Amino acid sequence: MKLDSLPTEFTPYKQLEIATNKLVDGVALVSINGFIPVLIGRGETPEIWVTIPADQQGKEWRPIVSKNMSLLDVITVMAKENMIGVALVDEIVLEVKEITRESVEITKCNLRPFGINVFLEDDCLKIMTNRYSGNTITGAKIFIDVEKG
């Protein structure tokens, strides 16, 4: 999904946190070629949308999770109290914990099985070859916007 075509039922959190990075008053942590692989919104539990590249160049994307509902048999979405997790077969690839009604923390993230080089390692967010920690971005819609040639 793209920034200009977010789901109508999506309500952003005031703050998204991953590793020691924070996005305040934004929409998503990462955009690749204009596509948002993970969107996290407020609901009874955190609500997650996941899209993945449908081609090698990352020009076309397809949804695999829509508002906590898996669209593929190999994907499982688990919700409990203030947490939501997404698993591919038996491996948790994404886990989000609501800290307050206005704030969530991504506690597990490894999108590499989906062909997206975004993951957590040693308390750092790794996107492609870059490492991010200790950053606070306020007012930007996207924390990191990557263009792949």
Secondary structure as the mmCIF struct_conf table of DSSP 4:
data_model
#
loop_
_struct_conf.conf_type_id
_struct_conf.id
_struct_conf.beg_label_comp_id
_struct_conf.beg_label_asym_id
_struct_conf.beg_label_seq_id
_struct_conf.end_label_comp_id
_struct_conf.end_label_asym_id
_struct_conf.end_label_seq_id
STRN STRN1 LYS A 2 LYS A 2
HELX_RH_3T_P HELX_RH_3T_P1 LEU A 3 SER A 5
TURN_TY1_P TURN_TY1_P1 THR A 8 GLU A 9
STRN STRN2 PRO A 12 PRO A 12
BEND BEND1 LYS A 14 LYS A 14
STRN STRN3 GLN A 15 ILE A 18
TURN_TY1_P TURN_TY1_P2 ALA A 19 THR A 20
STRN STRN4 ASN A 21 VAL A 24
BEND BEND2 ASP A 25 ASP A 25
BEND BEND3 VAL A 27 VAL A 27
STRN STRN5 ALA A 28 ILE A 32
TURN_TY1_P TURN_TY1_P3 ASN A 33 GLY A 34
STRN STRN6 PHE A 35 PHE A 35
BEND BEND4 PRO A 37 PRO A 37
STRN STRN7 VAL A 38 GLY A 41
BEND BEND5 GLY A 43 THR A 45
STRN STRN8 GLU A 47 PRO A 53
BEND BEND6 ALA A 54 ASP A 55
TURN_TY1_P TURN_TY1_P4 GLN A 56 GLN A 57
BEND BEND7 GLY A 58 GLU A 60
STRN STRN9 TRP A 61 SER A 66
TURN_TY1_P TURN_TY1_P5 LYS A 67 ASN A 68
STRN STRN10 MET A 69 SER A 70
BEND BEND8 LEU A 71 LEU A 72
TURN_TY1_P TURN_TY1_P6 ASP A 73 VAL A 74
STRN STRN11 ILE A 75 LYS A 80
TURN_TY1_P TURN_TY1_P7 GLU A 81 ASN A 82
STRN STRN12 MET A 83 LEU A 88
TURN_TY1_P TURN_TY1_P8 VAL A 89 ASP A 90
STRN STRN13 GLU A 91 THR A 100
TURN_TY1_P TURN_TY1_P9 ARG A 101 GLU A 102
STRN STRN14 SER A 103 CYS A 109
STRN STRN15 ASN A 110 ASN A 110
HELX_RH_3T_P HELX_RH_3T_P2 ARG A 112 PHE A 114
TURN_TY1_P TURN_TY1_P10 GLY A 115 GLY A 115
STRN STRN16 VAL A 118 GLU A 121
TURN_TY1_P TURN_TY1_P11 ASP A 122 ASP A 123
STRN STRN17 CYS A 124 ILE A 127
TURN_TY1_P TURN_TY1_P12 MET A 128 THR A 129
STRN STRN18 ASN A 130 TYR A 132
BEND BEND9 GLY A 134 GLY A 134
STRN STRN19 THR A 136 THR A 138
BEND BEND10 GLY A 139 GLY A 139
BEND BEND11 LYS A 141 LYS A 141
STRN STRN20 ILE A 142 VAL A 146
#
